[in-house]
Amino acid sequence: MKLNIFNNKPTHLYSDLKPGERIDKLFIDFVFPVLEPKGFKYLKSKREFKKKNDFFDFHISWYGRKYNESNISVEFDIFINSFSPKYRKWETDYYQLDKNWGNAVDGTRVNYIKGWDKEYYNLGWYDLVKYDNAKLMDKVKDNVENAAFKFFDNYTSFDSAIETLKEYPIKHFEKIIDFYILQDKWEEAVDFFDNNKKWHEEQEELEGKDPNSQYSLNRRKPFELRKKALNNWLQQGI
């Protein structure tokens, strides 16, 4: 008996649409139904689902590959992020910054999201030409319900955010201190500062004299501003 090799061809949904429109349609059909009941909105112009919390905003966004073309190449990646415009406004005002340093608190492409099942995900992309579209999008939906929601649960409060960010204390050094200050937990902020300042002091020794070093350009001023704020608080308590 001859086998019909065409029976193994993956199912392609909305293949009559342009790649970008096709990807958007699949996200609306498969992913949005599990997000809408939880308060997420679809922002068409930004290609993302967004939910505003008390202090943190949750984003699920996607983008297509630059060279997508018809049914030859239709690939996309997904980002999961927590933002906080309220925190960044506070930071700008409190430290008297010349400009906002960005809203992002934590997040990344799904390749680095804990618990994200990477079935159908190859080298940073989901491929709608290679795989059955319904199975692929069902897997994306399941990942959103599990890994993405768990990620967002980490940012339901300042304390849960602090515990999450402490996994990488140097990377999130300034935000952790600020989240303590925002709760008026100055002693905790000082303890965290003292226990994690060594890296900054070492970088100051290595690169501080070079104004164009990565440390001088990106980390020195944020560190010094927190150090000054904590020292001011300590002096007031004397």
C-alpha positions as CSV (number, residue, x, y, z in Angstrom):
1,M,0.0,0.0,0.0
2,K,1.3,3.4,-0.9
3,L,1.5,6.1,1.7
4,N,0.1,9.5,0.9
5,I,3.0,11.7,2.0
6,F,0.7,14.8,1.8
7,N,-1.2,13.5,4.8
8,N,1.7,14.6,7.0
9,K,1.7,18.2,5.7
10,P,1.1,20.7,8.6
11,T,-2.2,22.5,8.8
12,H,-1.8,26.2,7.8
13,L,-4.3,28.6,9.1
14,Y,-5.1,31.9,7.4
15,S,-2.5,31.3,4.8
16,D,-4.3,33.8,2.5
17,L,-3.3,36.6,4.8
18,K,0.0,38.5,4.8
19,P,2.5,37.1,7.4
20,G,2.0,39.9,9.9
21,E,-1.8,39.8,9.7
22,R,-1.8,36.1,9.9
23,I,0.3,36.1,13.1
24,D,-1.9,38.7,14.6
25,K,-5.1,36.7,13.8
26,L,-3.7,33.6,15.4
27,F,-2.9,35.4,18.6
28,I,-6.3,36.9,18.7
29,D,-8.0,33.5,18.1
30,F,-5.9,31.3,20.3
31,V,-4.3,33.5,23.0
32,F,-6.6,36.4,23.7
33,P,-9.6,34.2,24.9
34,V,-7.5,33.2,28.0
35,L,-6.3,36.7,28.6
36,E,-9.4,38.8,28.1
37,P,-11.2,37.4,31.2
38,K,-8.2,38.4,33.3
39,G,-8.4,42.0,32.2
40,F,-5.9,42.1,29.3
41,K,-6.6,44.5,26.4
42,Y,-5.5,44.0,22.8
43,L,-3.4,46.8,21.4
44,K,-3.5,46.3,17.7
45,S,-0.9,49.0,16.8
46,K,1.6,47.6,19.2
47,R,0.9,43.9,18.6
48,E,0.5,43.2,22.2
49,F,-1.8,42.3,25.0
50,K,-1.6,44.5,28.1
51,K,-3.0,44.6,31.6
52,K,-2.6,47.4,34.1
53,N,-2.2,46.5,37.7
54,D,-1.9,48.7,40.7
55,F,1.7,49.5,40.2
56,F,2.9,47.1,37.5
57,D,1.7,46.6,33.9
58,F,1.8,43.3,32.2
59,H,2.7,42.9,28.5
60,I,2.6,40.0,26.1
61,S,4.0,41.1,22.7
62,W,5.1,39.5,19.5
63,Y,6.8,40.4,16.3
64,G,7.4,38.7,13.0
65,R,10.8,38.0,11.4
66,K,12.1,40.7,9.1
67,Y,12.3,38.4,6.1
68,N,8.8,36.8,6.4
69,E,7.2,36.3,3.0
70,S,3.9,34.8,2.1
71,N,4.0,31.1,2.9
72,I,7.7,30.8,2.3
73,S,8.7,32.1,5.8
74,V,6.2,33.1,8.5
75,E,8.1,33.2,11.8
76,F,7.6,35.1,15.1
77,D,8.9,35.5,18.6
78,I,7.2,36.5,21.8
79,F,8.2,38.7,24.7
80,I,6.8,38.6,28.3
81,N,7.4,41.8,30.3
82,S,6.5,43.7,33.4
83,F,6.6,47.5,33.2
84,S,5.9,50.2,35.7
85,P,5.5,53.7,34.4
86,K,4.4,54.8,38.0
87,Y,7.7,53.6,39.4
88,R,9.8,55.3,36.7
89,K,7.9,58.6,37.2
90,W,8.7,58.3,40.9
91,E,12.3,57.5,40.2
92,T,12.6,60.5,37.9
93,D,11.1,62.8,40.4
94,Y,12.8,61.4,43.5
95,Y,16.3,61.4,42.1
96,Q,15.7,64.5,40.0
97,L,16.7,62.9,36.8
98,D,16.9,64.7,33.5
99,K,15.0,62.0,31.8
100,N,13.0,58.8,32.4
101,W,15.3,55.8,32.4
102,G,12.7,53.5,30.9
103,N,9.6,51.7,32.1
104,A,10.8,48.1,32.1
105,V,11.1,46.3,35.4
106,D,11.7,42.7,34.2
107,G,11.0,40.5,31.2
108,T,12.5,39.0,28.1
109,R,11.8,36.9,25.1
110,V,10.1,33.6,26.0
111,N,13.3,31.7,25.5
112,Y,14.3,32.9,28.9
113,I,11.0,32.7,30.7
114,K,10.9,30.1,33.4
115,G,8.7,27.1,32.7
116,W,8.1,28.1,29.0
117,D,7.7,24.8,27.1
118,K,9.9,25.3,24.0
119,E,8.1,22.7,21.8
120,Y,7.8,24.2,18.3
121,Y,10.3,26.9,19.3
122,N,13.6,26.7,17.3
123,L,16.5,29.1,17.5
124,G,14.3,31.9,18.9
125,W,11.4,31.6,16.5
126,Y,8.0,29.9,16.0
127,D,7.6,28.7,12.5
128,L,4.1,28.7,11.0
129,V,5.3,27.1,7.7
130,K,7.1,24.2,9.3
131,Y,4.6,23.2,12.0
132,D,0.9,22.6,12.3
133,N,-0.5,26.0,13.2
134,A,-3.3,24.8,15.5
135,K,-0.9,22.6,17.6
136,L,1.7,25.4,17.7
137,M,-0.7,28.0,18.9
138,D,-2.3,25.7,21.4
139,K,1.2,25.3,22.9
140,V,1.7,29.0,23.0
141,K,-1.7,29.4,24.7
142,D,-0.8,26.7,27.3
143,N,2.5,28.5,27.9
144,V,0.7,31.8,28.5
145,E,-1.7,30.2,31.0
146,N,1.2,28.6,32.9
147,A,4.6,30.3,32.5
148,A,3.4,33.8,31.6
149,F,0.9,34.0,34.4
150,K,3.4,32.7,36.9
151,F,5.8,35.4,35.7
152,F,3.2,38.1,36.2
153,D,2.3,36.7,39.7
154,N,5.8,37.7,40.7
155,Y,4.8,41.4,40.3
156,T,1.5,41.5,42.2
157,S,3.2,43.5,45.0
158,F,6.5,45.2,45.9
159,D,7.5,42.4,48.2
160,S,6.9,39.7,45.6
161,A,8.8,41.8,43.0
162,I,11.7,42.2,45.4
163,E,12.0,38.4,46.1
164,T,11.9,37.7,42.3
165,L,14.5,40.4,41.4
166,K,16.8,39.2,44.1
167,E,17.6,36.2,42.0
168,Y,19.9,38.6,40.1
169,P,20.7,41.2,42.8
170,I,23.4,43.1,40.8
171,K,21.3,43.4,37.7
172,H,18.3,44.7,39.6
173,F,20.3,46.5,42.4
174,E,18.7,49.9,42.0
175,K,15.1,48.6,41.6
176,I,15.3,46.5,44.7
177,I,16.5,49.4,46.8
178,D,13.8,51.6,45.4
179,F,11.0,49.1,46.1
180,Y,12.1,49.0,49.7
181,I,12.2,52.8,49.9
182,L,8.7,53.1,48.3
183,Q,7.5,51.0,51.2
184,D,9.4,53.0,53.7
185,K,11.5,50.0,54.5
186,W,14.8,51.9,54.9
187,E,16.5,49.4,57.2
188,E,15.9,46.6,54.6
189,A,17.2,48.9,51.9
190,V,20.4,49.6,53.8
191,D,21.0,46.0,54.5
192,F,20.5,45.0,50.9
193,F,22.8,47.8,49.8
194,D,25.6,46.8,52.2
195,N,25.4,43.2,51.2
196,N,25.5,43.8,47.5
197,K,27.6,46.9,47.0
198,K,30.9,45.1,46.5
199,W,30.4,44.5,42.8
200,H,29.9,48.3,42.3
201,E,33.0,49.1,44.3
202,E,35.0,46.7,42.3
203,Q,33.8,48.1,39.0
204,E,34.6,51.6,40.2
205,E,38.2,50.5,40.9
206,L,38.5,48.8,37.5
207,E,36.6,51.2,35.2
208,G,35.7,54.2,37.2
209,K,38.5,56.4,35.9
210,D,37.3,55.9,32.3
211,P,34.2,58.1,31.7
212,N,33.4,56.1,28.6
213,S,33.4,52.7,30.3
214,Q,30.2,50.6,30.5
215,Y,30.2,51.0,34.2
216,S,30.6,54.8,34.1
217,L,28.0,55.3,31.4
218,N,25.3,52.9,32.8
219,R,25.7,52.0,36.4
220,R,27.8,54.6,38.3
221,K,25.2,57.3,38.6
222,P,22.2,55.0,39.6
223,F,24.5,53.5,42.3
224,E,25.6,56.8,43.6
225,L,22.1,58.2,43.8
226,R,20.9,55.3,45.9
227,K,24.0,55.5,48.1
228,K,23.3,59.2,48.7
229,A,19.6,58.6,49.5
230,L,20.4,55.9,52.0
231,N,23.2,57.9,53.7
232,N,20.8,60.9,54.1
233,W,18.3,58.6,55.8
234,L,21.0,57.2,58.1
235,Q,22.2,60.7,59.0
236,Q,18.7,61.8,59.9
237,G,18.4,58.9,62.4
238,I,21.6,59.9,64.2
